[in-house]
Amino acid sequence: MPRETGRKLIAQNKRARHDYQIEDTYEAGLVLMGTEVKSLRAGRASLSDGYAQVKDDEVWLMNIHIPEYHMGTWTNHAARRPRKLLLHRKEIGKIISKTKETGLTLVPLSLYFSDGRAKVEIGVARGKKTWDKRHDLAEKQANREMARALRHRNR
């Protein structure tokens, strides 16, 4: 069987980009069990309530829902178990120093396969205020209307 190449998206956390201002992103590998990988290959995962935290100089992904593999047996995994992230020591050091700042947190942005290996993109993020969200929505809508007007003008 040929080796997988490219990037296959499994799940995205669109809510995170709406609720948080992403300041920095990191790509990390995941420590998974076999049934978790099979469930991910079926395209089943949810990042909506997930977050990452640092414990004992290791980064852990918490509250990510990867449902049980339907063909699994007693070796099946727990759906919301903590999962260890694989990062370089320097990256973990940067993440620790950034999350010590007040108001910064780690949120998962997307889950995907890169060349056959499960990866997660985590972002160092700052929570947005309600008026920030409204301002971003208004700006997006204005850009859309401007693009639409340019399209109609060029006809």
N, C-alpha and C positions, 0 to 999 in steps of 0.2 A: 504494500500500500504506500503511495507517495506521501511524503511529508507535507503537512499543512503549511502554507505560506500566506502572508498578508494579515489583515486585521479583521476580525469578525465581532461586531458589537453584540453584546448579550443584553445589557441593561444600561439605561442612562438615568441620572438623577436630575431631571429638569427643574425640579422644585429647589434644589440647592443653588442653582444659578440665579433663581428668582429671589430667594430669601437671603442669600449671602453675597458679599462682594469677595470674589476669589482673588487672593493676592499672589499665591504661588501654587504650582501644581507639581506633583511627583508621580512617577509610574512605579508601582510596586508589584512584586509577585505575591502569590497567595499560597499558603500551606493548606492543601485540601485533601480530603479523603476521596477514594475512587468513586463512590456513589455521588459525591458532590460534583465531580467533573462530568459525570454522565448526565446529571440533571442540568448542568450549565450548557452542555452541548445540545441539549434539547431546547435551549433558549429560555429556561425558567429561572428567574431571579428577580428580587426586588431590593432596590437600594433606598427606598423612600424614608425609612426610619433610621438608617444607618449612620454611624459616626465612627471615628477612630480615636484611640487614646494611647498614651505612652505609659507602659508599666515596666519597671525594672529594665530600662534602656532597650525595650522592644516595643514595636508599634503593633497594636491589635485592632482589628476591625470588628466592631460590635453591632449587633442587632440587624445584620444583613440577612434577608430571608432567601435561602436556597431550599426549595421544597424537597422532600424526600424523593428519591428515585423510585418510580412506580414498580420497577422490576427488581428492586433491592430486597434483600432478605434481612436477617438479624444484623447484618453488617451495615445497615443503613445509618445515616448520620442524623443528628438533631438539626432541625431547620434553622434555628437562630443561635447557633453556638458561636463563641468568639473564634475568630480566625487570625492567625499570625500573618503579618505582612513581612515580605522579604525586601529589605532596603540595605543600601550600603551604610556603613557606620557613620560616614560624614553626613549623609542625608539625614540619618536619625538624629545626629547632633544638631543640625540646622532646624529640624522639626521641633526638637525639645526647646531650643532657645526661642523659636517663634511662638510656640504655644504657651510659653510662660508669660508672654505679654497679655495684658488684660483685653478681653474681648475677642481673642483669636481662637479658633477651633479647627479640627480636622474633619472634613466631610468627604465621603466618596462621591465622585462625579460620574464615573462610568466603569463598567465591568466588561471586559472583552477578552478574546483570545488573540494573542500576537504570536504568529508562527507556531501555533499549537499549544501555547502555554497561557494559562489563565493569568490575567493582569487586572489590576484595579488602578484607576487614576484618582488620587486623593488630592484635595485642595486645602491649603491653609486659608481659612476664610474668616471674614468679619461680618457679623450680622447686620443686615440693613434695617433701617428704621422704616416705618410705614410710608412716610413722605418720600423716602428714597425710591421705594418700589413704585409709587405713583409717578414719580418723575421719570423713571426708566421706561415705564409703560407709555407715558405721553410722548417721550422722545422716540420710541420705537414706532408708535403710530404716526408721528409726524414724518419720519423717514419713509414709511410705507406710502403715505399719501403723496410725498414728494416724488418718489419713484414712479407711482402710478400716473401722476400728472405728466412727468417727462415721457413716459411710454405713450400716453394718449396724444401728446403734442407732436411726437415724432411720426405719427401715422399719416 
